[in-house]
Amino acid sequence: MYIRAGMTYEQYWDGDCEMVKYYLAAFQDQQEQESFYLWMQGRYFYEALLNASPALNGMSKNHKPTPYPEEPYPLSQREAEHQDKRRQERALFDTREKMFKIMKANNARFNKPKLEERGDNLNGRGNDPKPEAEHHG
């Protein structure tokens, strides 16, 4: 067990007896971390399978798979807060873009040029502001 934890034969038999305790604690931490990573891998696989299941179910009315998460699962409170902040910023940006599109469409609808401004006036002069009498050709 202690060799698996990284101790050499000499460290185990000839080294400080306290080293055994620290090597064992580090080994157990490493095993817990590896177990956690394997659990997370299973969680991702499970979610991916659930997301794809509508496409695999012939009896389902909706055959469109659910999109895979855009970000990894947060592992700490700080990561969760950063993800929430990014999500809020993305939502704000998307809302702002939609509002600009609506504003642009409304501006285009209400700011159509009038006949005189387009150059389609009846005297055939376009946007020439001078009266007919002042034109000398």
C-alpha positions as CSV (number, residue, x, y, z in Angstrom):
1,M,0.0,0.0,0.0
2,Y,2.7,2.5,0.9
3,I,4.7,1.7,-2.2
4,R,1.5,2.4,-4.2
5,A,1.3,5.7,-2.3
6,G,4.7,6.7,-3.8
7,M,7.1,5.7,-0.9
8,T,10.3,3.9,-1.7
9,Y,11.5,0.9,0.3
10,E,14.2,3.0,2.0
11,Q,11.7,5.8,2.9
12,Y,9.3,3.2,4.4
13,W,11.9,1.3,6.5
14,D,14.7,3.8,7.1
15,G,12.9,7.2,6.9
16,D,11.0,9.2,9.4
17,C,8.0,7.3,10.6
18,E,5.8,10.4,10.3
19,M,6.3,10.3,6.5
20,V,4.1,7.2,6.2
21,K,1.1,9.1,7.6
22,Y,1.6,12.0,5.1
23,Y,2.1,9.7,2.1
24,L,-1.0,7.8,3.0
25,A,-3.0,11.0,3.4
26,A,-1.8,12.3,0.0
27,F,-2.6,8.9,-1.6
28,Q,-6.1,8.9,-0.2
29,D,-6.6,12.5,-1.4
30,Q,-5.4,11.5,-4.9
31,Q,-7.8,8.5,-4.9
32,E,-10.7,10.7,-3.9
33,Q,-9.9,13.2,-6.6
34,E,-9.7,10.4,-9.2
35,S,-13.0,9.0,-8.0
36,F,-14.5,12.5,-8.3
37,Y,-13.2,12.9,-11.9
38,L,-14.6,9.5,-12.8
39,W,-18.0,10.5,-11.3
40,M,-18.0,13.8,-13.2
41,Q,-17.2,11.9,-16.4
42,G,-20.2,9.6,-15.7
43,R,-22.4,12.6,-15.0
44,Y,-21.4,14.2,-18.3
45,F,-22.0,10.9,-20.2
46,Y,-25.4,10.5,-18.5
47,E,-26.5,14.0,-19.4
48,A,-25.3,13.6,-23.0
49,L,-27.2,10.3,-23.2
50,L,-30.4,12.0,-21.8
51,N,-29.9,15.0,-24.1
52,A,-29.7,12.7,-27.2
53,S,-32.5,10.3,-26.1
54,P,-35.3,12.2,-27.9
55,A,-33.6,11.6,-31.2
56,L,-33.2,7.9,-30.4
57,N,-36.8,7.4,-29.3
58,G,-39.1,6.5,-32.3
59,M,-42.2,7.0,-30.2
60,S,-41.3,10.6,-29.1
61,K,-43.1,13.5,-30.7
62,N,-40.0,15.7,-30.4
63,H,-37.0,14.1,-32.1
64,K,-34.7,17.1,-31.6
65,P,-32.0,16.4,-29.0
66,T,-31.5,18.8,-26.2
67,P,-28.3,20.9,-26.6
68,Y,-25.3,19.9,-24.6
69,P,-24.3,22.3,-21.8
70,E,-22.2,25.3,-23.0
71,E,-20.0,25.3,-19.9
72,P,-18.7,22.6,-17.6
73,Y,-20.3,22.0,-14.2
74,P,-18.9,24.4,-11.6
75,L,-16.8,22.7,-9.0
76,S,-16.6,25.6,-6.6
77,Q,-18.8,28.5,-5.4
78,R,-16.4,30.9,-7.2
79,E,-16.8,29.1,-10.5
80,A,-20.6,29.0,-10.1
81,E,-20.6,32.8,-9.5
82,H,-18.5,33.3,-12.6
83,Q,-20.8,31.2,-14.7
84,D,-23.8,33.1,-13.4
85,K,-22.2,36.4,-14.2
86,R,-21.2,35.2,-17.7
87,R,-24.8,33.9,-18.3
88,Q,-26.3,37.2,-17.2
89,E,-23.9,39.2,-19.4
90,R,-24.7,36.9,-22.4
91,A,-28.5,37.4,-21.7
92,L,-28.0,41.1,-21.5
93,F,-26.0,41.2,-24.7
94,D,-28.6,39.1,-26.5
95,T,-31.5,41.3,-25.3
96,R,-29.6,44.4,-26.4
97,E,-29.0,42.9,-29.8
98,K,-32.7,42.1,-30.2
99,M,-33.6,45.6,-29.1
100,F,-31.2,47.1,-31.7
101,K,-32.8,44.9,-34.4
102,I,-36.3,46.1,-33.4
103,M,-35.1,49.7,-33.3
104,K,-33.5,49.4,-36.7
105,A,-36.7,47.9,-38.2
106,N,-38.9,50.6,-36.7
107,N,-36.5,53.3,-37.8
108,A,-36.6,51.9,-41.3
109,R,-40.4,51.7,-41.3
110,F,-40.9,55.2,-40.0
111,N,-38.0,56.9,-41.9
112,K,-39.0,56.0,-45.4
113,P,-38.1,58.9,-47.7
114,K,-41.0,60.9,-49.1
115,L,-41.6,61.2,-52.9
116,E,-39.8,64.6,-53.1
117,E,-36.8,63.4,-51.1
118,R,-36.4,60.4,-53.3
119,G,-36.2,62.5,-56.5
120,D,-39.6,61.3,-57.9
121,N,-41.3,64.7,-57.9
122,L,-43.5,65.5,-60.8
123,N,-41.5,68.2,-62.5
124,G,-38.7,65.7,-63.2
125,R,-35.9,67.7,-61.5
126,G,-35.2,65.3,-58.6
127,N,-34.1,67.1,-55.4
128,D,-33.4,70.4,-57.1
129,P,-34.8,73.0,-54.7
130,K,-34.7,75.9,-57.3
131,P,-38.0,76.9,-58.9
132,E,-38.6,76.2,-62.5
133,A,-38.1,79.8,-63.5
134,E,-34.6,80.0,-62.2
135,H,-33.4,77.2,-64.4
136,H,-31.6,78.5,-67.5
137,G,-30.3,75.9,-69.8
